[in-house]
Every structure is written in structure tokens, then in C-alpha cells.
């Protein structure tokens, strides 16, 4: 929030893959006074915990939404694991982790979500969706193309070709890319060399 400055209108942040709301609560705490946080979680079990954690929050308003965000509108398969932090859309299956349950969840695009919620601009978009991060951004074509997202925080894909696709999508949308140094307020220039050594 320091990097993007204060907003002269109601600031909106979106936490996609909010899990139980830790980052949503931080967004509410560090954002401006006139701030709305949309906390989005696909897993209904995590969603119940999320709503408990963010209810009654003073100051900024946090609104919880029980849906997935991706590059399509409708429903999608969703895989649960014992560690709820590794739950994910089923198309991004991780064969090294045994699934405990597969279910169907509603899914929408970020463009459609923003239209439904009457969001003109997003101050900070945080994405943590266990492999579907690029699809979340692909579903935000209008927001990105219109320069309507000020800052994006997203996990760096492990695979180099997906890192390149993510970087290209962001740069082509006019974004500047930097890595956040863990446990620091330092940002470093994004490059394959920086990723490998960090």
C-alpha cells in the first residue's frame, strides 16, 4: 500500500484464494481508511473459517465470497487435501499429494466478478490459488488491458515456462514486475537469475 499511495476514492483490494483470511485481514489493516476488501475462497470448508475470521472487523469492510476465480464462468472441479493450504482446482492436480475429496465449485472470471461488484479499479490484487494463478489473470483481460489494477501480488510459478508466460502477460499489460524479498520490505528486479538465487 505504501508503494501505490493513497486513493482519492474508495479503495478496493481483492484476495483471491483467501483461505482463512490472514491476508484479507492484513489488507484491511494496512489499506486506507476508506477501504473495501473482497476475500474470495472456493473451498466451502475454508470459507466457513474465513467468514468467522473476518466478521465484525472494525475499520475497513471485508466481504467474503464463496467462489473460485479463473478464466471461465460456471463450475469447476475442486480437489481437497488434508492440508487445506494445498487445495486447488482439479485441473491443476498435484500427483505428489493424495486427494481427500473432489467436489464441484462455482467459478467466475475476475472481469465478471468486478462487474458484478461494481468495481472500477483494484488497488491490490493478491492471488494464491495453487497453480491456477495464470488463469486468474487470463480472466482479468479487461481489468488488465484497461490499467484498472494498480498492483498484483502473485506466487511465482515453479516451472520456468509458466514464469515466462506470467511475466509476459503482466508486462504486456503495462505492469512492472519485482520480487518481494521474504521477511523484508525490499523489492528486487524480476529475472530468471533472481528467481533461481532467491
N, C-alpha and C positions, 0 to 999 in steps of 0.2 A: 504494500500500500504506500510505503514511502516513495518507491520508485515511480509510481504513476501519479502521485499527488492527490489533492482533494478534488472532489467533484462539485460542480455548482448545481447539480440536480440530484435526485435520489439515486444513490449508488446501488448497483446490483452486482452481486457475486454469485457464482454457481459452483457448487461442489458436486461433481459427477462421480459416483462411486463413493458416496459419503460414509458407507459402512455404519458406524455408530455415532458419527457426528463430531469427532475430535477436531477435524479441520474446519468444519462449519462453525463450531464454537470459536475457534481462533479467528476466522474471518469476521465473525460478529464482533469480537473483542477489538481487533486491530483496524477494522474498517472505519469509515467516517460515522458520525452520529446519525446522519440521515441515510441509513444503510439497510438493504434487504438482502438476505442470503437465502438462496434456493438450494436445499440439501436434497440430492437425488440418490436414491438407493433402490436397486432392483430386487434384492432379496427380502422377502417379507419378514423373515426372522430378524435380520439386522434392522429392518425398517422399524419394527416394534421398539427395539432398543434405542434407535435413533430418535424416535418421537419422544420417548421418555427423557432422553438426554437434553434435547433442545427445547422442551416445553417450559414455559414460564421464564424464558430468557429475557432479562431486562435489557433495555437499550435497543440494539438492532433487532429486527424481526427476522426469525428463521422460519421458513416454511418448508416442511418435509413433503417429498413426492415419492411414491412407491412405483417406480418405473425404471426401465433401462433406457439409456440414451445411446444411439448408434447411427447407422446410415440407412435405416428403414423404419417404416411405421407399421405397427401390427403387433405380432407376438414373436417371441424367440425362445429357444431352449436355453435353460439356465442350469448350471451344474453347481451343486453344493459339495463342500468338503468339510472334514472335521474342523479344520482351521478356517473360520469364516472369512479371513483375510485373503484367501485364495479362491473364493467363489468367483464364477465367471460365466459369461455367455458360452454356451456349449460349443459353438463353432471354433472357439479358441481353447480346445481341450489340451490339458497337460497330462500326458501319459505317465508321468512320474508320481502323480498324486492320485490316490484312489478316490473316486467319487462316492459320496454317501447318498446322493439323491439327484435326480434330474427332474426339473419341472418346467413349466411354461410361464413366462413373464411378459407383461406389456412392454413394448419398446416404441420409442419415437425418436425423431431427429432433434438436434439442438435448435435448428431453424424453426421447426414446428412448435417445440416447447416455448421458445422465445415469443413466437406469435401468439400462442395460447395465453401466456402470462403477461402479454403486453410489454415485453422487454425491448427497449430500443437499443440499449448499449450494455455491455457487460464489462465491469471494471476488472474483475479477476475470474477466470475460468480455471478451476482445478479439476484434473482428470486422473483418476486412478481406477482403471477398470480391467486390470489383469489381462492385458493383451489386446483389448478392443479399442485402445486409445486412438489409433489412427482412424477407425470407423466413426468414433465420436466426432472427430474433426471433419471427416468427409460429409457428415450430416450437418455441418455448420457452414456450408458453402456460402450462403447469403450473408451470414454474420461476418465471416472472414473476408469475403470479397468486398463488403461494404465498410471494412475497417471499424466494425462495431464491437470488437473485443480488444480491450487495452492490453491485457496481459494473460498469458496462459501458463499454468504450471502443469506439467505432464511428465510421467515417468519415461525415461529413455528406454526404448526397446533394446533387448539383449542382442537381437540379430542385426548385423551391420546393414543389410539391405532395407530392413524396416526403419532403422535410424535415418538412412538416406531418404526414404520416402517421407518420413515425418518432417525432416529438415526441409526438404524441397517444398512440401505443402505449406509449411509455415513461412518460409522465405518468399515463395510465390504469392503469399497473401499479405506481404509487406511487413511481416514480423521480424524482429531481431532476436536471435537465439543466443542464450547463455546457459551455462550450467550453474546450478546452485551448489556451493560447496557445503557439504554436510556439517552441521553444528557451527555455522558461520553465517555472516551476512554478506559474504564475498560471492561475486558472480565472476565466472571465467568464460572466455570466448569458447563457443561450441565448435569442436572439431573432433574428428575421429581420434587424433592423438590425445586430446584432453580427456575423451571418454575412456580410453584404454588405460591411462595413467591415474585416473581418479577413482 
